[in-house]
Amino acid sequence: MTPRIRMFSLGEVTGRYGKEKDRMEPGDNFLAPLNDGTCSQGQVPSYEPQAMNSAVCAFSSLRHGGLDPIPDESLIAILFVTRDLLDSGRWHTVNNGPMIPWEDRIDIGARRKEGFIGTKIQGSFNAATFLNAYHKLLPWNAYFDPEYLDKLLISRDRKPADVLLK
C-alpha cells in the first residue's frame, strides 16, 4: 500500500512548528518553496557556526510536506549553505526527525579540525535555484559554468534526465 502524501500550503507551515525564532537543532526538516508554489523537502543535519555560520543542508527530490523521514534514495545534494532562508523562515522548519545518513558523504570532523578552510559554502539563493532547476522550473545550465549545478549533486546519476536547458 502506498502511503498517502499530504501537501502543505505555505500558509499552513510557519517557522519551527508555528513558532518564530525558536532554537534550531540538527535534524530539523524544512520545506523550500519552489517557483510553482509547491515545496521541496530538506533537512539540516548540522549547524556550523565556525563555517561562516552556515548550515549543512540535505536536499531531497521529494516535493511534499516534510513530515516523513527522507529516504536515502531521494537525496540529491548535501551542501554547506548560508542560513538566511532558514533564519528568515522562507525555508519553513516543520519538524525534527530522524537524521539522514550524511557523515559518510561529508567528513565533518576533518573539516572542523581544519577550521573549514577550503569548504565551499553555497549561497541560499544558489541552493534555491538548484532546487528549482532540479524540479524543471528553471534552466539547469543557466550559470556561467554550465555544469555548476551538476557539481552540487551528491552523484551525477541523481540528475534528472529531462532537465530544462537554456
Secondary structure, DSSP 8 states (H G I E B T S, - for coil): ---------TTT--TBTTBSS----TTEEEEEE-TTS-EEEEEEEEEETTTTTEEEEEEES--S-S-S---GGGEEEEEEE-SHHHHTTSSEEEEE----S-TTTS-HHHHHHTTTTT--EE-HHHHHHHHHHHTTSS-TT-SSSTTTTGGGSSSGGGS-TT----
